[in-house]
Amino acid sequence: SYLSSHAGRGKDAANGRAFGLAIVLGRGRAARGVIMTAEFVRFDEIEDVLISVELVHRVAVDLNKQPSLWKWAIVAAHAALQGSIVCVVSGTAGFGALSNQSATAWLSWYDSDRSTPPPEEHMADFATLLKRARKKGFSVSVAQLKDIKRLHSDFRNSFAHFTPKSWSIEKAGLPRIVNAALEAVEQLMAREEVNYKMTGNRKRRLSKSIAGAKSALARL
């Protein structure tokens, strides 16, 4: 499944607040990029964005032949957008993408004797993440913001929580909506908070996939 994952947890969470959270969340040096063994494939936050954008590109070229692939274009575009926001707002310690309640729980755990297991992390909802990104300088036009909110509320959520029904989606506006997400991803991943973590290969993958996806969408 495209959506299957293995979320590992490190054992050395006691080594300082910032680095500790990175290890516990599987974001230490050994977890950077994709690490594949016979048993596991592991992701970091940047790979999560890259593979999502690459999926948008892969399905976009076949949307005319198989319109039902719009589901995966929408889901992957949303995943790439949310993931790129997470990359920007997380901060060194990784608290910036967590819900307020979850971040407070983590801080309390670090300030304790840590004799109990660390709390589960819970990401902030999409609207909150978007607000945090905009406070950090992420800029979108009114029209782009409307499309991004529609991508989340009208389409991605309906696919993620699909109930038994017959649902007809007008295709006319979908290329524009997905393109708005891709442009946001491009802007967010170019920010200093993320760019310094990107290898040359990753930058090429992102650029190639965004350009290819935009080109395919423009032909629809």
MIDOSE-1310 file (N, C-alpha, C; in nm, 2 decimals, decimal comma, always signed):
residues 220
syls	+0,08/-0,12/+0,00/+0,00/+0,00/+0,00/+0,09/+0,12/+0,00; +0,04/+0,23/-0,08/+0,12/+0,35/-0,08/+0,12/+0,42/+0,06; +0,01/+0,39/+0,14/-0,01/+0,46/+0,26/+0,04/+0,38/+0,38; +0,11/+0,26/+0,37/+0,16/+0,19/+0,48/+0,29/+0,25/+0,53
shag	+0,31/+0,24/+0,65/+0,44/+0,29/+0,71/+0,48/+0,22/+0,83; +0,60/+0,23/+0,87/+0,65/+0,18/+1,00/+0,71/+0,29/+1,07; +0,65/+0,33/+1,19/+0,70/+0,44/+1,27/+0,78/+0,39/+1,38; +0,91/+0,40/+1,37/+1,00/+0,35/+1,48/+1,02/+0,45/+1,59
rgkd	+1,06/+0,40/+1,70/+1,09/+0,48/+1,82/+1,22/+0,45/+1,87; +1,30/+0,55/+1,89/+1,44/+0,53/+1,95/+1,44/+0,51/+2,10; +1,55/+0,47/+2,15/+1,56/+0,43/+2,29/+1,64/+0,54/+2,37; +1,70/+0,63/+2,31/+1,79/+0,73/+2,37/+1,72/+0,86/+2,39
aang	+1,60/+0,87/+2,43/+1,52/+0,99/+2,44/+1,57/+1,08/+2,56; +1,65/+1,03/+2,64/+1,70/+1,11/+2,75/+1,81/+1,21/+2,73; +1,86/+1,21/+2,60/+1,98/+1,29/+2,57/+1,95/+1,43/+2,54; +1,88/+1,50/+2,62/+1,86/+1,65/+2,59/+1,72/+1,67/+2,52
rafg	+1,66/+1,78/+2,55/+1,53/+1,81/+2,50/+1,52/+1,80/+2,35; +1,60/+1,88/+2,28/+1,58/+1,89/+2,13/+1,62/+1,76/+2,06; +1,74/+1,71/+2,09/+1,79/+1,59/+2,03/+1,71/+1,47/+2,07; +1,67/+1,47/+2,20/+1,59/+1,36/+2,25/+1,46/+1,34/+2,17
laiv	+1,39/+1,45/+2,14/+1,26/+1,43/+2,07/+1,29/+1,38/+1,93; +1,40/+1,43/+1,87/+1,43/+1,39/+1,73/+1,46/+1,24/+1,73; +1,52/+1,19/+1,83/+1,55/+1,04/+1,83/+1,42/+0,96/+1,85; +1,34/+1,01/+1,95/+1,22/+0,94/+1,98/+1,13/+0,93/+1,86
lgrg	+1,12/+1,04/+1,79/+1,03/+1,04/+1,67/+1,10/+0,98/+1,55; +1,21/+0,92/+1,56/+1,27/+0,85/+1,45/+1,34/+0,95/+1,35; +1,38/+1,07/+1,41/+1,44/+1,17/+1,32/+1,59/+1,19/+1,34; +1,65/+1,10/+1,41/+1,80/+1,11/+1,43/+1,87/+1,09/+1,30
raar	+2,01/+1,10/+1,31/+2,09/+1,09/+1,20/+2,07/+0,96/+1,12; +2,05/+0,85/+1,19/+2,04/+0,72/+1,12/+1,91/+0,71/+1,04; +1,81/+0,80/+1,08/+1,68/+0,79/+1,01/+1,66/+0,89/+0,90; +1,77/+0,97/+0,87/+1,75/+1,07/+0,76/+1,74/+1,00/+0,63
gvim	+1,64/+1,04/+0,55/+1,62/+0,98/+0,42/+1,55/+0,85/+0,43; +1,55/+0,77/+0,33/+1,49/+0,64/+0,33/+1,59/+0,53/+0,36; +1,57/+0,45/+0,46/+1,66/+0,34/+0,49/+1,58/+0,21/+0,47; +1,63/+0,14/+0,37/+1,56/+0,01/+0,34/+1,65/-0,11/+0,38
taef	+1,58/-0,20/+0,45/+1,64/-0,33/+0,48/+1,55/-0,43/+0,43; +1,58/-0,56/+0,45/+1,49/-0,67/+0,41/+1,36/-0,66/+0,48; +1,36/-0,60/+0,60/+1,24/-0,60/+0,69/+1,16/-0,47/+0,68; +1,23/-0,35/+0,67/+1,17/-0,23/+0,68/+1,21/-0,13/+0,57
vrfd	+1,12/-0,03/+0,55/+1,15/+0,09/+0,48/+1,11/+0,21/+0,57; +1,21/+0,29/+0,59/+1,19/+0,40/+0,69/+1,19/+0,54/+0,62; +1,11/+0,63/+0,67/+1,10/+0,76/+0,61/+1,14/+0,87/+0,71; +1,18/+0,98/+0,66/+1,19/+1,10/+0,74/+1,09/+1,20/+0,68
eied	+1,08/+1,32/+0,75/+0,98/+1,42/+0,71/+1,00/+1,47/+0,57; +1,12/+1,47/+0,52/+1,15/+1,53/+0,39/+1,11/+1,42/+0,28; +1,15/+1,30/+0,31/+1,11/+1,19/+0,21/+0,96/+1,18/+0,20; +0,89/+1,20/+0,31/+0,74/+1,19/+0,31/+0,69/+1,29/+0,21
vlis	+0,75/+1,41/+0,21/+0,70/+1,51/+0,11/+0,74/+1,47/-0,03; +0,86/+1,43/-0,05/+0,91/+1,39/-0,18/+0,83/+1,28/-0,25; +0,81/+1,18/-0,17/+0,74/+1,06/-0,23/+0,59/+1,10/-0,26; +0,53/+1,19/-0,18/+0,40/+1,24/-0,21/+0,39/+1,32/-0,34
velv	+0,49/+1,41/-0,36/+0,49/+1,48/-0,48/+0,52/+1,39/-0,60; +0,60/+1,30/-0,58/+0,63/+1,20/-0,69/+0,51/+1,12/-0,73; +0,42/+1,09/-0,63/+0,30/+1,02/-0,66/+0,20/+1,11/-0,73; +0,20/+1,24/-0,70/+0,11/+1,33/-0,78/+0,16/+1,33/-0,92
hrva	+0,29/+1,33/-0,95/+0,34/+1,33/-1,08/+0,30/+1,20/-1,15; +0,32/+1,09/-1,09/+0,29/+0,96/-1,15/+0,15/+0,94/-1,19; +0,06/+0,99/-1,11/-0,09/+0,97/-1,14/-0,14/+1,08/-1,23; -0,08/+1,20/-1,23/-0,12/+1,31/-1,31/-0,12/+1,28/-1,46
vdln	-0,02/+1,20/-1,50/+0,00/+1,18/-1,64/-0,11/+1,08/-1,69; -0,18/+1,01/-1,60/-0,28/+0,92/-1,65/-0,42/+0,96/-1,61; -0,44/+1,08/-1,57/-0,57/+1,13/-1,52/-0,67/+1,13/-1,64; -0,63/+1,16/-1,76/-0,73/+1,16/-1,87/-0,77/+1,02/-1,90
kqps	-0,68/+0,92/-1,89/-0,72/+0,78/-1,92/-0,79/+0,72/-1,80; -0,76/+0,75/-1,68/-0,83/+0,70/-1,57/-0,87/+0,80/-1,47; -0,98/+0,87/-1,49/-1,02/+0,98/-1,40/-1,03/+0,95/-1,25; -1,05/+0,83/-1,22/-1,06/+0,79/-1,07/-0,93/+0,81/-1,00
lwkw	-0,82/+0,82/-1,08/-0,69/+0,85/-1,02/-0,68/+0,99/-0,95; -0,79/+1,07/-0,98/-0,79/+1,20/-0,91/-0,79/+1,18/-0,76; -0,84/+1,07/-0,71/-0,84/+1,04/-0,57/-0,69/+1,05/-0,52; -0,60/+0,98/-0,59/-0,47/+0,98/-0,54/-0,39/+1,11/-0,57
aiva	-0,43/+1,18/-0,67/-0,37/+1,31/-0,70/-0,40/+1,40/-0,58; -0,53/+1,40/-0,54/-0,58/+1,49/-0,43/-0,51/+1,45/-0,30; -0,52/+1,32/-0,26/-0,46/+1,27/-0,14/-0,31/+1,30/-0,13; -0,24/+1,27/-0,24/-0,10/+1,29/-0,24/-0,06/+1,44/-0,24
ahaa	-0,13/+1,52/-0,31/-0,11/+1,66/-0,30/-0,13/+1,72/-0,16; -0,23/+1,67/-0,10/-0,26/+1,72/+0,04/-0,15/+1,67/+0,13; -0,10/+1,54/+0,12/+0,00/+1,49/+0,20/+0,13/+1,57/+0,18; +0,16/+1,60/+0,06/+0,28/+1,68/+0,03/+0,28/+1,82/+0,09
lqgs	+0,16/+1,88/+0,08/+0,14/+2,01/+0,14/+0,15/+2,01/+0,29; +0,08/+1,92/+0,36/+0,09/+1,91/+0,50/+0,23/+1,87/+0,55; +0,29/+1,78/+0,48/+0,43/+1,74/+0,51/+0,52/+1,86/+0,50; +0,51/+1,94/+0,40/+0,60/+2,05/+0,38/+0,58/+2,16/+0,49
ivcv	+0,45/+2,17/+0,53/+0,43/+2,27/+0,64/+0,49/+2,21/+0,77; +0,48/+2,08/+0,79/+0,54/+2,02/+0,91/+0,69/+2,05/+0,91; +0,76/+2,03/+0,79/+0,90/+2,06/+0,78/+0,94/+2,20/+0,82; +0,85/+2,29/+0,79/+0,88/+2,43/+0,82/+0,85/+2,47/+0,96
vsgt	+0,75/+2,42/+1,02/+0,70/+2,47/+1,15/+0,76/+2,38/+1,27; +0,81/+2,27/+1,24/+0,85/+2,18/+1,35/+0,96/+2,23/+1,44; +1,05/+2,30/+1,39/+1,16/+2,36/+1,47/+1,26/+2,25/+1,51; +1,37/+2,29/+1,57/+1,48/+2,20/+1,61/+1,43/+2,09/+1,70
agfg	+1,35/+2,12/+1,79/+1,30/+2,01/+1,89/+1,19/+1,93/+1,83; +1,12/+1,98/+1,73/+1,01/+1,90/+1,67/+0,88/+1,93/+1,73; +0,87/+2,02/+1,82/+0,74/+2,05/+1,89/+0,65/+2,14/+1,81; +0,70/+2,21/+1,71/+0,62/+2,31/+1,64/+0,50/+2,25/+1,56
alsn	+0,50/+2,12/+1,52/+0,39/+2,07/+1,45/+0,30/+1,99/+1,53; +0,33/+1,98/+1,66/+0,24/+1,91/+1,75/+0,12/+2,00/+1,80; +0,01/+1,93/+1,84/-0,10/+2,01/+1,90/-0,05/+2,07/+2,03; -0,11/+2,17/+2,07/-0,07/+2,24/+2,20/-0,07/+2,14/+2,32
qsat	-0,17/+2,06/+2,32/-0,18/+1,96/+2,43/-0,07/+1,86/+2,43; -0,03/+1,82/+2,31/+0,07/+1,72/+2,29/+0,21/+1,78/+2,32; +0,23/+1,90/+2,28/+0,36/+1,97/+2,30/+0,38/+1,99/+2,45; +0,27/+2,03/+2,52/+0,28/+2,05/+2,67/+0,31/+1,92/+2,74
awls	+0,25/+1,81/+2,69/+0,28/+1,68/+2,75/+0,42/+1,64/+2,73; +0,48/+1,67/+2,61/+0,62/+1,64/+2,59/+0,71/+1,72/+2,68; +0,68/+1,85/+2,69/+0,77/+1,93/+2,78/+0,76/+1,89/+2,92; +0,64/+1,85/+2,97/+0,63/+1,80/+3,10/+0,71/+1,67/+3,13
wyds	+0,71/+1,59/+3,02/+0,78/+1,46/+3,04/+0,93/+1,48/+3,04; +0,98/+1,57/+2,96/+1,12/+1,61/+2,96/+1,17/+1,67/+3,09; +1,08/+1,75/+3,15/+1,11/+1,81/+3,28/+1,09/+1,72/+3,40; +1,04/+1,60/+3,37/+1,02/+1,51/+3,48/+1,15/+1,42/+3,49
drst	+1,14/+1,32/+3,58/+1,25/+1,22/+3,59/+1,25/+1,12/+3,48; +1,15/+1,13/+3,39/+1,14/+1,04/+3,27/+1,14/+0,89/+3,31; +1,08/+0,86/+3,42/+1,07/+0,72/+3,46/+0,96/+0,65/+3,39; +0,87/+0,73/+3,33/+0,75/+0,67/+3,26/+0,78/+0,68/+3,11
pppe	+0,71/+0,60/+3,03/+0,72/+0,61/+2,89/+0,69/+0,75/+2,83; +0,75/+0,79/+2,73/+0,72/+0,92/+2,67/+0,57/+0,93/+2,62; +0,51/+1,04/+2,62/+0,37/+1,05/+2,57/+0,37/+1,03/+2,42; +0,25/+0,99/+2,38/+0,23/+0,98/+2,23/+0,23/+1,12/+2,17
ehma	+0,28/+1,14/+2,05/+0,27/+1,27/+1,99/+0,15/+1,28/+1,90; +0,08/+1,39/+1,90/-0,03/+1,41/+1,82/-0,01/+1,54/+1,74; -0,02/+1,53/+1,61/+0,00/+1,65/+1,53/-0,12/+1,75/+1,54; -0,09/+1,87/+1,53/-0,19/+1,98/+1,52/-0,28/+1,95/+1,40
dfat	-0,40/+2,00/+1,40/-0,49/+1,98/+1,28/-0,44/+2,07/+1,17; -0,49/+2,04/+1,05/-0,44/+2,11/+0,93/-0,45/+2,26/+0,94; -0,57/+2,31/+0,98/-0,59/+2,45/+0,99/-0,49/+2,52/+1,08; -0,46/+2,46/+1,19/-0,36/+2,51/+1,29/-0,22/+2,51/+1,23
llkr	-0,19/+2,40/+1,16/-0,06/+2,40/+1,09/-0,04/+2,51/+0,99; -0,15/+2,53/+0,91/-0,15/+2,63/+0,81/-0,13/+2,77/+0,87; -0,20/+2,80/+0,98/-0,18/+2,93/+1,05/-0,04/+2,95/+1,10; +0,02/+2,84/+1,15/+0,16/+2,85/+1,20/+0,25/+2,88/+1,09
arkk	+0,23/+2,81/+0,98/+0,32/+2,84/+0,86/+0,31/+2,98/+0,81; +0,19/+3,04/+0,81/+0,17/+3,17/+0,77/+0,23/+3,27/+0,86; +0,23/+3,24/+0,99/+0,30/+3,33/+1,09/+0,45/+3,33/+1,07; +0,50/+3,22/+1,01/+0,64/+3,21/+0,98/+0,68/+3,26/+0,85
gfsv	+0,58/+3,32/+0,78/+0,61/+3,39/+0,65/+0,56/+3,32/+0,53; +0,50/+3,21/+0,54/+0,44/+3,14/+0,42/+0,33/+3,23/+0,36; +0,35/+3,26/+0,24/+0,26/+3,36/+0,17/+0,18/+3,30/+0,06; +0,05/+3,32/+0,06/-0,04/+3,27/-0,04/-0,14/+3,38/-0,08
svaq	-0,19/+3,37/-0,20/-0,29/+3,47/-0,24/-0,43/+3,42/-0,18; -0,52/+3,51/-0,19/-0,66/+3,48/-0,14/-0,71/+3,36/-0,22; -0,69/+3,36/-0,35/-0,74/+3,25/-0,43/-0,67/+3,12/-0,40; -0,54/+3,12/-0,38/-0,46/+3,00/-0,35/-0,51/+2,94/-0,21
lkdi	-0,53/+3,03/-0,12/-0,57/+2,99/+0,01/-0,71/+2,92/+0,01; -0,79/+2,98/-0,07/-0,93/+2,92/-0,09/-0,91/+2,78/-0,15; -0,83/+2,76/-0,25/-0,81/+2,63/-0,31/-0,75/+2,53/-0,21; -0,65/+2,58/-0,13/-0,59/+2,49/-0,04/-0,69/+2,44/+0,07
krlh	-0,77/+2,53/+0,11/-0,88/+2,50/+0,21/-0,98/+2,40/+0,15; -1,01/+2,42/+0,02/-1,10/+2,33/-0,04/-1,04/+2,19/-0,06; -0,91/+2,19/-0,10/-0,84/+2,06/-0,11/-0,85/+1,98/+0,02; -0,84/+2,05/+0,13/-0,84/+1,98/+0,26/-0,98/+1,94/+0,30
sdfr	-1,07/+2,04/+0,30/-1,20/+2,02/+0,36/-1,30/+1,95/+0,27; -1,30/+1,99/+0,14/-1,40/+1,93/+0,05/-1,36/+1,80/-0,01; -1,23/+1,78/-0,03/-1,18/+1,66/-0,11/-1,10/+1,56/-0,03; -0,99/+1,60/+0,03/-0,91/+1,51/+0,10/-0,98/+1,44/+0,21
nsfa	-1,05/+1,52/+0,30/-1,12/+1,47/+0,41/-1,23/+1,37/+0,37; -1,30/+1,40/+0,26/-1,40/+1,31/+0,21/-1,34/+1,18/+0,16; -1,23/+1,18/+0,10/-1,16/+1,06/+0,05/-1,10/+0,98/+0,17; -1,05/+1,05/+0,27/-0,99/+0,99/+0,39/-1,09/+0,92/+0,47
hftp	-1,22/+0,97/+0,47/-1,32/+0,92/+0,56/-1,44/+0,89/+0,47; -1,42/+0,81/+0,36/-1,52/+0,79/+0,26/-1,63/+0,70/+0,32; -1,75/+0,75/+0,31/-1,87/+0,68/+0,35/-1,94/+0,62/+0,23; -2,03/+0,52/+0,25/-2,10/+0,46/+0,14/-2,19/+0,56/+0,07
ksws	-2,16/+0,59/-0,06/-2,23/+0,70/-0,13/-2,19/+0,70/-0,27; -2,26/+0,77/-0,35/-2,22/+0,80/-0,49/-2,18/+0,95/-0,49; -2,06/+0,98/-0,54/-2,01/+1,11/-0,53/-1,95/+1,15/-0,66; -2,01/+1,26/-0,72/-1,96/+1,31/-0,85/-1,89/+1,44/-0,83
ieka	-1,76/+1,44/-0,87/-1,68/+1,56/-0,85/-1,66/+1,63/-0,99; -1,69/+1,76/-1,00/-1,66/+1,83/-1,12/-1,51/+1,85/-1,14; -1,46/+1,80/-1,25/-1,32/+1,79/-1,28/-1,26/+1,93/-1,31; -1,34/+2,02/-1,35/-1,29/+2,15/-1,41/-1,19/+2,22/-1,32
glpr	-1,22/+2,23/-1,19/-1,13/+2,31/-1,10/-1,02/+2,23/-1,03; -1,02/+2,09/-1,05/-0,93/+2,01/-0,98/-0,78/+2,04/-1,02; -0,75/+2,05/-1,15/-0,61/+2,09/-1,18/-0,56/+2,21/-1,11; -0,64/+2,31/-1,10/-0,60/+2,44/-1,04/-0,58/+2,42/-0,89
ivna	-0,67/+2,34/-0,82/-0,66/+2,32/-0,68/-0,53/+2,24/-0,64; -0,51/+2,13/-0,72/-0,39/+2,05/-0,70/-0,26/+2,14/-0,73; -0,27/+2,22/-0,83/-0,15/+2,30/-0,86/-0,13/+2,40/-0,75; -0,23/+2,45/-0,69/-0,21/+2,55/-0,58/-0,13/+2,48/-0,47
alea	-0,16/+2,35/-0,44/-0,09/+2,28/-0,34/+0,05/+2,26/-0,38; +0,08/+2,23/-0,50/+0,22/+2,21/-0,55/+0,30/+2,34/-0,54; +0,24/+2,45/-0,57/+0,31/+2,58/-0,56/+0,34/+2,61/-0,42; +0,25/+2,57/-0,33/+0,28/+2,60/-0,19/+0,39/+2,51/-0,14
veql	+0,39/+2,38/-0,18/+0,50/+2,29/-0,15/+0,63/+2,34/-0,20; +0,63/+2,39/-0,32/+0,76/+2,44/-0,38/+0,81/+2,56/-0,29; +0,72/+2,65/-0,25/+0,76/+2,76/-0,17/+0,81/+2,72/-0,03; +0,74/+2,63/+0,03/+0,77/+2,59/+0,17/+0,91/+2,51/+0,17
mare	+0,93/+2,42/+0,07/+1,05/+2,34/+0,07/+1,17/+2,41/+0,04; +1,15/+2,54/-0,02/+1,27/+2,62/-0,05/+1,31/+2,71/+0,07; +1,23/+2,71/+0,17/+1,26/+2,79/+0,29/+1,39/+2,74/+0,36; +1,46/+2,84/+0,42/+1,58/+2,81/+0,49/+1,57/+2,69/+0,59
evny	+1,46/+2,69/+0,66/+1,44/+2,58/+0,76/+1,45/+2,44/+0,71; +1,42/+2,43/+0,58/+1,41/+2,30/+0,51/+1,53/+2,28/+0,42; +1,56/+2,39/+0,34/+1,65/+2,38/+0,23/+1,79/+2,33/+0,27; +1,84/+2,37/+0,39/+1,97/+2,32/+0,43/+1,98/+2,17/+0,46
kmtg	+1,86/+2,11/+0,48/+1,86/+1,97/+0,50/+1,85/+1,89/+0,37; +1,83/+1,96/+0,26/+1,80/+1,89/+0,13/+1,93/+1,86/+0,06; +1,96/+1,74/+0,03/+2,07/+1,70/-0,06/+2,05/+1,75/-0,20; +2,15/+1,75/-0,28/+2,13/+1,78/-0,42/+2,04/+1,69/-0,49
nrkr	+2,04/+1,56/-0,46/+1,96/+1,46/-0,52/+1,81/+1,49/-0,48; +1,79/+1,52/-0,36/+1,65/+1,55/-0,31/+1,60/+1,67/-0,38; +1,68/+1,77/-0,39/+1,63/+1,90/-0,46/+1,60/+1,87/-0,60; +1,67/+1,78/-0,67/+1,64/+1,75/-0,81/+1,51/+1,67/-0,82
rlsk	+1,50/+1,57/-0,72/+1,37/+1,49/-0,72/+1,25/+1,58/-0,71; +1,26/+1,68/-0,61/+1,15/+1,77/-0,59/+1,12/+1,85/-0,71; +1,22/+1,91/-0,77/+1,20/+2,00/-0,88/+1,15/+1,93/-1,00; +1,20/+1,81/-1,03/+1,15/+1,73/-1,14/+1,01/+1,69/-1,12
siag	+0,97/+1,64/-1,01/+0,84/+1,59/-0,98/+0,73/+1,71/-0,99; +0,77/+1,82/-0,93/+0,67/+1,93/-0,93/+0,66/+1,98/-1,07; +0,77/+2,00/-1,15/+0,76/+2,04/-1,29/+0,68/+1,94/-1,37; +0,70/+1,81/-1,35/+0,63/+1,71/-1,43/+0,48/+1,71/-1,40
aksa	+0,45/+1,72/-1,27/+0,31/+1,72/-1,23/+0,24/+1,85/-1,28; +0,30/+1,96/-1,27/+0,24/+2,08/-1,32/+0,22/+2,08/-1,47; +0,31/+2,02/-1,54/+0,30/+2,01/-1,69/+0,18/+1,91/-1,72; +0,17/+1,80/-1,65/+0,06/+1,71/-1,68/-0,07/+1,77/-1,64
larl	-0,08/+1,85/-1,54/-0,21/+1,91/-1,50/-0,24/+2,02/-1,60; -0,15/+2,09/-1,65/-0,17/+2,20/-1,75/-0,23/+2,14/-1,88; -0,21/+2,02/-1,91/-0,26/+1,96/-2,03/-0,40/+1,90/-2,02; -0,46/+1,91/-1,90/-0,59/+1,85/-1,87/-0,70/+1,95/-1,91
